Amino acid sequence: MKEELFREESDEKIEAMERDIQDLKNHPLMEQIKKEKAESILKKRQEAAEKIKQVEKERDRIIPKVRIELIAKEVKVKAAEALKNEAIQEYQRLNQEINAKTFQFEGIIKEQENFLITSADTAIGEAIQYFNEKLIWLRKPGRISHGNVGAEKNLISWKKTTREESNYEAVLSALRYCQDSIKELENMKLVPVLDVEKIEKMKKAVPSIDVYTEYTGEKSMPK
């Protein structure tokens, strides 16, 4: 019994609330709010449609001009690419030509040099042999000599200054001279006319190894 009464009261409350909601919806104030909202939405829609028209108009005014400029630039790009390809082809052609010409010229030069070398006067070969024998002789043990010249004792610092002489620099100078002379003689093979006098002067100008240089050193004396 109580449950039935509770249900009846609940149904009545729900029905009352639904009537209140319906009355609120039908209230003039709500109608006014709906009207203002609809007018606001309509205004925004009209503004959006007008904005579309303006943007489309601006698009139709600008895009064709830019497209014309783009086409003009495309023509220039294609022309530049054509010039670039032409320049590359010309570069490759000239590079191949210069390589071929260089090979040709170097071949002719080498052939003539070989002739000059093989037909050179035997005096040059004899002079090269002369200097090679000198080099062998200079490199043999015993060519470099050392000798004590003397020594001085300093009793204050308790050190001894020694003097020694050697022909090391002279032997080294003679070795270098002979090596340079051989190079010079090899170059002389490329000269058509032999300079006999020059060869004789080169032989006579070999530095003497009997020139001694003095060296000094210092060491502590035993106490």
C-alpha positions in Angstrom: 0.0 0.0 0.0 2.8 2.4 0.9 4.7 1.6 -2.3 1.6 2.4 -4.4 1.2 5.8 -2.6 4.9 6.5 -3.1 4.6 5.8 -6.8 1.6 8.0 -7.1 3.4 10.9 -5.4 6.5 10.4 -7.6 4.4 10.3 -10.8 2.6 13.5 -9.7 5.9 15.2 -9.0 7.3 14.2 -12.4 4.2 15.4 -14.2 4.4 18.7 -12.3 8.1 19.1 -13.3 7.3 18.4 -16.9 4.5 21.0 -16.8 6.9 23.5 -15.3 9.5 22.8 -18.0 6.9 23.2 -20.7 5.6 26.4 -19.2 9.2 27.7 -19.1 9.7 26.8 -22.8 6.5 28.7 -23.7 7.4 31.7 -21.6 7.8 34.9 -23.6 11.4 35.4 -22.2 12.5 32.1 -23.6 11.0 32.9 -26.9 12.9 36.2 -26.9 16.2 34.4 -26.1 15.5 31.9 -29.0 14.8 34.7 -31.4 18.0 36.6 -30.4 20.1 33.5 -30.7 18.6 32.7 -34.1 19.3 36.3 -35.3 22.9 36.1 -34.0 23.5 32.9 -35.9 21.9 34.3 -39.0 24.1 37.4 -38.8 27.3 35.3 -38.5 26.2 33.1 -41.4 25.7 36.1 -43.5 29.1 37.5 -42.5 30.7 34.1 -43.4 29.0 34.0 -46.8 30.1 37.6 -47.5 33.7 36.7 -46.4 33.7 33.9 -48.9 32.6 36.2 -51.7 35.4 38.7 -50.8 38.1 36.1 -50.6 36.9 34.5 -53.9 37.0 37.9 -55.6 40.5 38.6 -54.2 41.6 35.1 -55.3 40.3 35.6 -58.8 42.1 38.9 -59.0 45.6 37.8 -57.7 46.0 34.1 -58.7 45.8 34.7 -62.5 48.5 37.4 -62.3 50.8 35.2 -60.2 50.2 32.3 -62.6 51.2 34.5 -65.5 54.5 35.4 -63.7 55.0 31.7 -62.8 54.7 30.8 -66.5 57.2 33.5 -67.4 59.6 32.3 -64.8 59.2 28.7 -66.0 60.2 29.8 -69.5 63.3 31.5 -68.1 64.1 28.4 -66.1 63.9 26.1 -69.1 66.0 28.5 -71.1 68.6 28.6 -68.3 68.6 24.8 -68.1 69.1 24.6 -71.9 72.0 27.0 -71.6 73.4 25.0 -68.7 73.2 21.8 -70.6 74.8 23.4 -73.6 77.6 24.8 -71.5 78.2 21.4 -69.9 78.4 19.7 -73.2 80.8 22.3 -74.5 82.9 22.0 -71.3 83.0 18.2 -71.7 84.0 18.5 -75.4 86.8 21.0 -74.6 88.0 18.9 -71.7 88.2 15.8 -73.9 90.0 17.9 -76.6 92.6 19.3 -74.2 93.2 15.8 -72.8 93.7 14.4 -76.3 95.9 17.3 -77.3 98.0 17.0 -74.1 98.5 13.3 -74.7 99.5 13.9 -78.3 102.0 16.7 -77.4 103.5 14.8 -74.5 103.9 11.8 -76.7 105.8 13.8 -79.3 107.9 15.4 -76.6 108.7 12.0 -75.0 109.6 10.6 -78.4 112.0 13.4 -79.1 113.5 13.3 -75.6 114.1 9.6 -76.0 115.9 10.3 -79.3 118.1 13.0 -77.6 118.9 10.7 -74.7 119.8 7.7 -76.8 121.8 9.7 -79.3 123.7 11.8 -76.7 127.4 12.0 -76.8 129.2 9.1 -75.0 131.2 11.8 -73.1 128.1 12.5 -71.0 127.7 8.8 -70.0 131.5 8.7 -69.2 131.1 11.8 -67.0 128.1 10.2 -65.2 130.2 7.1 -64.5 133.0 9.3 -63.2 130.8 11.0 -60.6 129.1 7.6 -59.7 132.6 6.2 -59.0 133.3 9.3 -56.9 130.1 8.7 -54.9 131.2 5.1 -54.2 134.6 6.3 -53.1 133.2 9.0 -50.8 130.8 6.5 -49.2 133.5 4.0 -48.3 134.5 3.7 -44.6 137.4 5.9 -43.5 136.6 8.9 -45.7 135.4 10.9 -42.6 138.2 11.7 -40.3 138.2 13.0 -36.7 141.1 14.3 -34.6 141.5 15.9 -31.2 143.0 19.4 -31.4 143.3 20.0 -27.6 141.5 20.6 -24.4 141.3 23.3 -21.7 140.5 22.6 -18.1 138.6 25.1 -15.9 139.4 24.4 -12.3 136.8 26.9 -11.2 133.8 25.2 -12.9 135.6 21.9 -12.8 134.8 21.4 -16.5 136.9 20.6 -19.6 136.5 22.2 -23.0 137.5 19.9 -25.8 138.3 20.9 -29.4 138.0 18.4 -32.2 138.3 18.7 -36.0 136.6 16.7 -38.7 136.2 16.7 -42.5 132.5 15.5 -42.1 131.1 18.7 -43.7 133.6 18.5 -46.6 132.7 14.9 -47.4 129.0 15.8 -47.2 129.5 18.7 -49.5 131.4 16.5 -52.0 128.6 13.9 -51.9 126.0 16.5 -52.7 128.0 18.0 -55.5 128.4 14.7 -57.2 124.7 13.9 -56.9 123.8 17.3 -58.3 126.3 16.9 -61.1 124.8 13.6 -62.2 121.4 15.3 -62.4 122.9 18.1 -64.4 124.6 15.7 -66.8 121.2 13.8 -67.3 119.7 17.1 -68.4 122.6 17.8 -70.7 121.5 14.8 -72.8 118.5 16.9 -73.9 120.8 19.7 -75.2 121.7 19.2 -78.9 125.2 20.5 -78.7 127.6 19.0 -76.2 129.4 21.4 -73.9 132.7 19.5 -73.3 134.3 22.4 -71.5 131.4 22.5 -69.0 131.9 18.8 -68.2 135.6 19.2 -67.6 134.9 22.2 -65.3 132.4 20.1 -63.4 134.9 17.3 -62.8 137.6 19.7 -61.6 135.1 21.5 -59.2 134.5 18.5 -57.0 135.0 19.8 -53.4 138.0 18.6 -51.5 137.4 16.4 -48.5 140.7 17.6 -46.9 138.9 20.6 -45.4 138.5 20.3 -41.6 136.0 22.0 -39.4 136.7 22.5 -35.7 134.0 21.6 -33.1 134.1 22.4 -29.4 132.4 20.6 -26.6 132.3 20.8 -22.8 132.1 18.1 -20.2 132.6 17.7 -16.5 135.9 16.5 -15.1 135.9 13.7 -12.6 136.6 14.8 -9.0 
